[in-house]
Amino acid sequence: MSRDLVALCSELDTGTDPVYVQVRPSDTSQINECFPTVDAYVAKHGGTRLLGWSLWEFPGLFVDAEFHAVWKSPEGALVDVTKRNRAIGSVLFLPAPGLTYTGRQVNNVRRPISLEPLVVEYLATFDDEFELINRGDRAEQHGEISLGGAEAQEYREIERRRAATYLHVRDLASAIGPYTPCPCNSGKKVRWCHGVKSILCA
């Protein structure tokens, strides 16, 4: 792992080490709805639900921990049974056996690697969106949320800010070439480390 992901794991302080977990989505899984998906899988196949954090990195720009649940089989194997927006083979998962899920939404933990102001602003839009979507009683709701009036305008402004800053973040990523020092700080060039394709698709 990069030192930035190591620092994020240390901050989360779970007392565990991250592991790669194979992704095998359940046929009945809803996209990104891990908690009901895993609970249904446990009811059908046995085992238990294990809470923790899915870890993501956009090298050189930011790291991200997503509160997540995976299935732990009766034999102890970990499998991510939740569908995602795009097909992936495995996720880096940090088990957090001390965590509990009460039904309230939990925000991602995002930390900038780059101190570029627009990267910081891009990440701030996700925190602002989370606060708006989960304001008041909505923190206990799941699925589609309907906003009206001033809150709908607030949401549109967050979307505008994100779209504007994303273009800059994308440009920063596209400046990475095969002979650029790898953003993971390994000291190697990108070509001989993570590779341009894996960085731009992170």
C-alpha positions in Angstrom: 0.0 0.0 0.0 1.0 3.6 -0.5 2.0 5.5 2.6 -1.1 7.6 2.2 -3.4 4.6 2.5 -1.3 3.4 5.4 -1.8 6.7 7.1 -5.6 6.5 6.5 -5.7 3.0 8.0 -3.8 4.3 11.0 -6.3 7.1 11.4 -9.3 4.7 11.3 -7.6 2.8 14.1 -9.4 -0.6 13.7 -6.6 -2.7 15.1 -6.7 -4.8 12.0 -4.8 -5.0 8.7 -6.4 -4.4 5.3 -7.0 -7.5 3.1 -8.1 -7.9 -0.6 -11.6 -9.3 -0.7 -13.0 -10.9 -3.9 -16.1 -9.3 -5.3 -18.9 -11.8 -6.2 -22.2 -9.8 -6.3 -25.3 -11.5 -5.2 -28.1 -11.9 -7.9 -30.5 -10.0 -5.6 -28.0 -7.2 -4.7 -29.0 -3.6 -5.2 -26.2 -1.3 -6.3 -24.2 -0.1 -3.4 -26.7 -1.3 -0.8 -24.3 -3.5 1.2 -26.1 -3.8 4.5 -29.4 -5.4 3.3 -27.5 -7.4 0.7 -25.2 -9.0 3.2 -28.0 -9.6 5.7 -30.0 -11.4 3.0 -27.0 -13.4 2.0 -26.4 -14.4 5.6 -30.0 -15.5 6.0 -29.7 -17.7 2.9 -26.1 -19.1 3.2 -25.2 -18.7 6.9 -22.1 -16.9 8.0 -22.0 -13.4 9.4 -21.8 -9.8 8.4 -18.4 -8.1 8.9 -18.3 -4.3 9.0 -15.3 -2.3 7.9 -14.0 0.2 5.3 -13.5 -0.2 1.6 -10.3 1.6 0.7 -9.8 3.6 -2.5 -7.0 5.7 -3.8 -6.7 8.3 -6.5 -2.9 8.3 -6.5 -1.4 11.7 -5.9 -4.8 13.3 -5.3 -6.8 11.7 -2.5 -7.6 8.5 -0.5 -11.1 7.4 0.5 -12.5 5.0 3.1 -16.1 3.9 2.5 -18.1 2.3 5.4 -19.0 -1.1 4.0 -20.1 -4.6 4.9 -18.9 -7.9 3.5 -20.0 -11.5 4.0 -17.9 -13.8 6.2 -18.6 -17.4 5.3 -19.0 -20.1 7.9 -15.5 -21.2 6.9 -14.1 -17.7 7.5 -13.7 -16.5 3.9 -14.5 -12.9 3.2 -16.6 -12.1 0.0 -18.0 -8.7 -1.1 -21.5 -9.7 -2.4 -22.7 -6.2 -3.2 -23.0 -4.8 -6.8 -21.2 -1.6 -7.6 -21.5 0.9 -10.4 -18.8 -0.8 -12.3 -17.4 -4.3 -12.4 -14.4 -4.8 -10.2 -12.6 -8.1 -9.2 -11.6 -7.2 -5.6 -11.6 -4.5 -3.1 -9.1 -3.5 -0.4 -11.1 -3.9 2.8 -10.1 -2.9 6.3 -12.1 -5.0 8.8 -13.5 -3.1 11.8 -15.0 -5.6 14.2 -15.6 -2.9 16.8 -18.0 -0.9 14.5 -21.7 -1.2 14.7 -24.4 -0.2 12.1 -27.5 1.5 13.5 -29.3 2.2 10.3 -27.9 5.8 10.0 -25.9 6.8 7.0 -22.1 7.0 7.6 -20.0 9.4 5.6 -16.9 8.4 3.8 -13.5 9.4 5.3 -11.7 11.3 2.5 -8.2 12.8 2.9 -6.4 14.9 0.2 -3.0 13.9 -0.8 -2.5 16.9 -2.9 -2.9 20.3 -1.3 -4.1 21.7 -4.6 -7.1 23.9 -3.5 -9.4 22.6 -6.1 -8.8 19.0 -5.0 -9.7 20.0 -1.4 -12.8 21.8 -2.7 -13.7 18.7 -4.8 -13.7 16.5 -1.7 -15.6 19.2 0.3 -18.5 18.8 -2.1 -19.0 15.2 -1.1 -19.1 16.2 2.6 -21.6 19.0 1.8 -23.8 16.6 -0.2 -23.7 14.1 2.6 -24.8 16.7 5.2 -27.6 17.9 3.0 -28.9 14.4 2.0 -28.8 13.2 5.6 -30.1 16.3 7.3 -32.6 15.7 10.1 -34.8 12.7 9.8 -33.3 11.8 6.4 -30.3 10.3 8.2 -32.5 7.2 8.8 -33.8 7.0 5.3 -32.5 4.9 2.4 -33.0 4.9 -1.3 -34.1 8.0 -3.3 -34.4 11.3 -1.4 -36.7 14.1 -2.7 -35.6 17.7 -2.1 -37.6 20.8 -2.7 -37.3 24.6 -2.4 -34.1 26.0 -0.9 -32.6 22.5 -0.4 -33.1 21.6 -4.0 -31.2 24.8 -4.9 -28.5 24.0 -2.4 -28.1 20.5 -4.0 -27.8 22.0 -7.5 -25.1 24.4 -6.2 -23.1 21.5 -4.8 -23.5 19.6 -8.1 -22.2 22.8 -10.0 -19.2 23.1 -7.7 -18.4 19.4 -8.1 -18.6 19.5 -11.9 -16.3 22.5 -12.0 -13.7 21.1 -9.7 -13.9 17.6 -11.2 -12.6 19.0 -14.5 -9.5 20.3 -12.7 -9.0 17.0 -10.8 -9.3 15.1 -14.1 -6.7 17.4 -15.7 -4.3 16.8 -12.8 -4.7 13.0 -13.4 -4.3 13.3 -17.1 -0.9 15.0 -16.6 0.5 11.7 -15.4 2.5 10.0 -18.0 4.6 6.8 -18.2 7.8 8.6 -17.1 6.3 10.7 -14.4 7.3 9.8 -10.8 4.6 7.5 -9.6 2.2 9.3 -7.2 2.4 6.4 -4.8 5.9 7.8 -3.8 7.7 4.5 -4.5 10.5 6.4 -6.3 9.8 4.6 -9.5 8.5 6.0 -12.8 4.7 5.3 -13.4 5.6 2.9 -16.3 7.4 0.5 -13.9 5.1 0.9 -10.9 1.3 1.3 -11.0 1.1 2.1 -14.7 -0.8 5.0 -16.3 -4.0 3.0 -17.0 -4.4 1.8 -13.4 -3.8 5.4 -12.0 -6.3 7.0 -14.4 -8.9 4.4 -13.7 -8.5 4.5 -9.9 
